[in-house]
Amino acid sequence: MKKLLLLVVILLALLSVDHPLIKNPRDKILGKVVSDLSDSTQVQREVRAKHALTEIRSQLNLDKEQDAHLADNLRTVIGMYQWEKRYCKNRELNQFFYGDDLLQSCAIIAATH
């Protein structure tokens, strides 16, 4: 227990010291860890959009224009949510998807949430 307490005290001391020999490497390490965590979260989110796109492609027979339209709009999760809001929830007219194809696409996207 004393060793753990000593380790915690040493870590806190290293985090609070502003000496250039300690501060510069510490800032680099913390910056690297934060950027890695941010990148991994972004990748996790983009997987949803890719999964929805592959599911739609596998369940529907898409022509070239429909596939290009979906690939462009489902590139990111934000784009996927915007497409869903626009065409599934607000029911705006889509020149590529209508009827059963649109309903199935909306159901697949809703299932990826």
Secondary structure, 3 states (H helix, E strand, C coil): CHHHHHHHHHHHHHHHCCCHHHHHHHHHHHHHHHHHHHHHHHHHHHHHHHHHHHHHHHHCCCCHHHHHHHHHHCCCHHHHHHHHHHHHHCCCCCCCCCHHHHHHHHHHHHHCC
